[in-house]
Amino acid sequence: MKVSILTLGCKVNQAESSFIEGNLIKNGITIVDLKDKPDYCIINTCSVTSKSDYQSKQLIRKAINLASKVIVTGCYTHFNTESILKISKEITIVHNENKNKIINMIDNNTITSYLSYSSNPRPYLIIQNGCNNKCSYCIVRIVRGKSRSVPLEKIIEQA
C-alpha cells in the first residue's frame, strides 16, 4: 500500500505528520509523493491565515485528482468541514483531537501504533500543545485548545 503525507503549517503539524509517517513505515506502508498516485493521501492542514486556508483547499483539490482516498486533518478542518465536503463527499475528515486515530484508519484497522517518528535526523519531541492567550488575530487557541503539557513520562518515552 502507498500513502502520501502532505503537511502545511506549524512545527506541531510537522511533528504529528512525522509521527504518522513513522508508524505507517513500521507497519510496512510505503510513503510516496502525491504524483505517484497513492492509495491514501493524508493532508495535515493549516488555518492560521487566509493564505494557509487557500493553500489547504488547493492541496485537497489536487489530492482528490491523484489519490484513491483522501484523509484531511489539521486546523483547517475545524471551521471548514462543509467547505471540504463541497470539494468531494468522499473525503474523510479527522479533526485535531482524533489525529492519532489516522494510523488505524489505514488498511482497515490492521495497523499497530508505535511511538515512532519518521527517519528525520532531528526528530520532533512534542512537549506542549495549544495556547492560553486570546489574541484577536490568532486562531490557534480556537483550533488547538488551551495549552496542555505532555506528561514527563510520555516525553521521556518519546525521547
N, C-alpha and C positions, 0 to 999 in steps of 0.2 A: 504494500500500500504506500502511496506517495502523498505527502502533506506539505503544503506551503504555509509558512507563518509570516504575516506581514504586520509590522508594528509601527504605529505613529505615536509621537508624544514623548512623555517624560521617562526618566530613568526607572520609575516604578513599572511602567508598561513594559519597558525593555527587560527588566528583571523577571516579570511574570511570563513574558513570552519565552525567555531563556529557560525558565523552569519547565514550561510546557514542552518546549523542544527537547530538552534533556530527557524527560520522561518518555516521550514518543520514541526517541532514538534507542533508549534502553529496552523498549518493547518491540524493537525490530522494524519500526516505521522509518521510511526513507524521507528525509527532508529535501525538498526540491524548490526551485524557483517557480513562480506562478506561470511563467511561459512554458514550463514543462507539463502543463495540464494535469495538475494533481487530482487525486480522488477527493481530497478536502482542502479547503483554504481557510485558515483561521486568520481573521483580521482583528487586531487589537487596536482599537480606535482612540482618538483624542477629541476633546471638545472644549479645550481651553480658550480658543479664539475662533472667530468665524472662518478664518483661513483653514484651521485644522478641521472644522466641521466640513468644509468644502472638500478638503483632501480625503477625509474619511469616506464621504459619499462617492467621490470619484473612484477610490480604490475598491469599494464594494461593487460598483458598476463593472469595473474591469474584471474583478474576480468572477462575477456571475457568468461572464462570457468564456472564461478559461478553466474553471474548476467544476467538478461534478457536484460537490456540495460545499456550501459556504457557511461558516460559523462566524458571526460578528459579535465581538465583545468590546469592553472598554467603555470609556466615559461617554462617547457619542451615543451609545445605546440608551443611556439614562433618560434623555429627553426626546429622543428621535426614533422610537420604536416604530411608530406609524410611517414615518418617512422612509425608514429602511424597508419595511414591508411593501411600500409602494414600488420600490425597485424590483422586488421579487418576493412572492409569498413563500418561496422555497428556502429562504434564508432562515437559519437557526440563530436566534438572538440569545446571548448569555450575558446577563448583567454582571457587573463587577463582583458582587458578593458571591456569585456562583462560578467565577472564572476557574477555580480549581477543579471543577467538575468536567471541564472540557476534555481532559485527558481520557476520562472514562466514556465520553460520548463517541469517541472514535472507535471504530471496529466493534460496535455493539457491546460495550461494557466489558471487553475482554482484556483491557489494559491494566497492568499493575502500576500503581503510583509509587514512585520512589522520591526521595528527597534528593533530586538530581538536577543539575543545570547543564546547559549545553557546554561544549568544549571550549568556551571562551577562556583565554589565558588569564583574564581578570574577571572571575565570576562575580555575580551580584550577590549581595547579602542584604536582604530587606530587614530593617530593624524597626521601622515605623511606617504607618500609612495614614493618610487623612490630614486634616488641618483644623485647628481650633479658631483661626482668625475668621473674620466676617467681612473681608474686603468686598466692596461693592462691585468691583470689576472682575472678580475671580469666581470660577465655578467649581474649583477643586473641593471645597468643603461640601458642596451640594452633592457632587457625584461620587466622592470617595468617603464622605462621612467625617465624623470627628476624629481627631488624632488618636491612634491606638498604637501602643508599643508592642512589639513581638516579645513574648516571654523569653527570658535569658536562656532557659534550657533549649528552646527551639533555635535560638540564634547560634548557640554552641553546636547543636546538631547539624545545622546548615553549614557551619564553617568546617 
